[in-house]
Amino acid sequence: MKSIIVITGASSGFGALAARALAIAGHTVYASMRETTGRNAAQMEAAQEFAVENKVDLRTIELDVASQESADQAIKTIVEKGGRLDVVIHNAGHMVFGAAEAFTPEQLLQVYDINVLSTQRVNRAALPQLRKQIKWFSAMGRKH
Ligand SMILES: NC(=O)c1ccc[n+]([C@@H]2O[C@H](COP(=O)([O-])OP(=O)(O)OC[C@H]3O[C@@H](n4cnc5c(N)ncnc54)[C@H](OP(=O)(O)O)[C@@H]3O)[C@@H](O)[C@H]2O)c1
């Protein structure tokens, strides 16, 4: 079954690769990323070119996981366009390396915010829609 999927942090690395692989597999994939009109404009274009070259449904959308407003807006747009959202992949994050004492508590707080709290921002935006869909599917199941 074809799903509508959003992946966070899909400007590079695993997120960009997963977005392409899932689009090739036939799904509608939103490669979400921050700063789509700035730093990540080239990454956005690359994803769009990939979609055209491979004739797949890979789309891009602005989503900064550090902002509740941005997460809300991205999920709202996806649902308005496709009528539903089936899968959320939390990928955005930072890995930090180094001696533990090299990091200030403020720096660790920033890492925690992106790696942990950001998933809650996206969940708060997406889960009400996913719950609605569970109700639809349960109702459909009861009819058949
Ligand atoms: N590579 C590994 O060995 C490994 C191991 C364990 C876990 N992980 C985790 O797997 C995930 C992907 O890793 P990766 O290796 O593919 O690293 P990566 O290429 O650095 O990808 C991380 C992505 O997160 C995005 N991101 C960061 N802050 C964001 C924000 N506020 N809003 C939206 N996107 C944001 C980055 O976007 P920008 O380009 O805009 O910064 C980037 O596209 C990360 O969460 C990482 O911690 C990786």
The ligand as an SDF file (V2000), in Angstrom:
LIG
                    3D

 48 52  0  0  0  0  0  0  0  0999 V2000
   25.5780    8.4490   11.3860 N   0  0  0  0  0  0  0  0  0  0  0  0
   25.5660    7.6590   12.4690 C   0  0  0  0  0  0  0  0  0  0  0  0
   26.4350    6.8190   12.6750 O   0  0  0  0  0  0  0  0  0  0  0  0
   24.4520    7.7760   13.4830 C   0  0  0  0  0  0  0  0  0  0  0  0
   24.4240    6.9020   14.5600 C   0  0  0  0  0  0  0  0  0  0  0  0
   23.3710    6.9890   15.4790 C   0  0  0  0  0  0  0  0  0  0  0  0
   22.3900    7.9350   15.3250 C   0  0  0  0  0  0  0  0  0  0  0  0
   22.4390    8.7860   14.2770 N   0  0  0  0  0  0  0  0  0  0  0  0
   21.3720    9.7480   14.1560 C   0  0  0  0  0  0  0  0  0  0  0  0
   20.7270    9.5680   12.9090 O   0  0  0  0  0  0  0  0  0  0  0  0
   20.2610   10.8360   12.4350 C   0  0  0  0  0  0  0  0  0  0  0  0
   20.8140   11.1330   11.0510 C   0  0  0  0  0  0  0  0  0  0  0  0
   22.2210   11.0950   11.1310 O   0  0  0  0  0  0  0  0  0  0  0  0
   23.1570   11.3460    9.8800 P   0  0  0  0  0  0  0  0  0  0  0  0
   24.3750   10.5740   10.1090 O   0  0  0  0  0  0  0  0  0  0  0  0
   22.3980   11.1480    8.6250 O   0  0  0  0  0  0  0  0  0  0  0  0
   23.5570   12.8730   10.1410 O   0  0  0  0  0  0  0  0  0  0  0  0
   23.3790   14.2180    9.3100 P   0  0  0  0  0  0  0  0  0  0  0  0
   23.7220   14.0170    7.8760 O   0  0  0  0  0  0  0  0  0  0  0  0
   24.1010   15.2680   10.0870 O   0  0  0  0  0  0  0  0  0  0  0  0
   21.8140   14.4600    9.3980 O   0  0  0  0  0  0  0  0  0  0  0  0
   21.2000   15.1220   10.4370 C   0  0  0  0  0  0  0  0  0  0  0  0
   20.0750   15.9120    9.8540 C   0  0  0  0  0  0  0  0  0  0  0  0
   19.3390   16.5370   10.9130 O   0  0  0  0  0  0  0  0  0  0  0  0
   19.0270   17.8220   10.4500 C   0  0  0  0  0  0  0  0  0  0  0  0
   18.6810   18.7650   11.5050 N   0  0  0  0  0  0  0  0  0  0  0  0
   19.4230   19.2040   12.5400 C   0  0  0  0  0  0  0  0  0  0  0  0
   18.7610   20.1270   13.2390 N   0  0  0  0  0  0  0  0  0  0  0  0
   17.5540   20.3010   12.6240 C   0  0  0  0  0  0  0  0  0  0  0  0
   16.4260   21.1080   12.8360 C   0  0  0  0  0  0  0  0  0  0  0  0
   16.3790   21.9810   13.8500 N   0  0  0  0  0  0  0  0  0  0  0  0
   15.3660   20.9880   12.0090 N   0  0  0  0  0  0  0  0  0  0  0  0
   15.3890   20.1370   10.9720 C   0  0  0  0  0  0  0  0  0  0  0  0
   16.4410   19.3390   10.6920 N   0  0  0  0  0  0  0  0  0  0  0  0
   17.5070   19.4170   11.5040 C   0  0  0  0  0  0  0  0  0  0  0  0
   20.2460   18.2920    9.6980 C   0  0  0  0  0  0  0  0  0  0  0  0
   19.8660   19.3580    8.8710 O   0  0  0  0  0  0  0  0  0  0  0  0
   20.7910   20.6370    8.5610 P   0  0  0  0  0  0  0  0  0  0  0  0
   21.5720   20.2380    7.3570 O   0  0  0  0  0  0  0  0  0  0  0  0
   19.8260   21.7390    8.2910 O   0  0  0  0  0  0  0  0  0  0  0  0
   21.6430   20.8680    9.7720 O   0  0  0  0  0  0  0  0  0  0  0  0
   20.5920   17.0260    8.9330 C   0  0  0  0  0  0  0  0  0  0  0  0
   19.8980   16.9360    7.7030 O   0  0  0  0  0  0  0  0  0  0  0  0
   20.6890   11.8830   13.4610 C   0  0  0  0  0  0  0  0  0  0  0  0
   19.6250   12.0920   14.3590 O   0  0  0  0  0  0  0  0  0  0  0  0
   21.8530   11.2010   14.1640 C   0  0  0  0  0  0  0  0  0  0  0  0
   22.0570   11.6760   15.4620 O   0  0  0  0  0  0  0  0  0  0  0  0
   23.4450    8.7360   13.3550 C   0  0  0  0  0  0  0  0  0  0  0  0
  1  2  1  0
  2  3  2  0
  2  4  1  0
  4  5  1  0
  4 48  2  0
  5  6  2  0
  6  7  1  0
  7  8  2  0
  8  9  1  0
  8 48  1  0
  9 10  1  0
  9 46  1  0
 10 11  1  0
 11 12  1  0
 11 44  1  0
 12 13  1  0
 13 14  1  0
 14 15  2  0
 14 16  1  0
 14 17  1  0
 17 18  1  0
 18 19  2  0
 18 20  1  0
 18 21  1  0
 21 22  1  0
 22 23  1  0
 23 24  1  0
 23 42  1  0
 24 25  1  0
 25 26  1  0
 25 36  1  0
 26 27  1  0
 26 35  1  0
 27 28  2  0
 28 29  1  0
 29 30  1  0
 29 35  2  0
 30 31  1  0
 30 32  2  0
 32 33  1  0
 33 34  2  0
 34 35  1  0
 36 37  1  0
 36 42  1  0
 37 38  1  0
 38 39  2  0
 38 40  1  0
 38 41  1  0
 42 43  1  0
 44 45  1  0
 44 46  1  0
 46 47  1  0
M  CHG  2   8   1  16  -1
M  END
$$$$
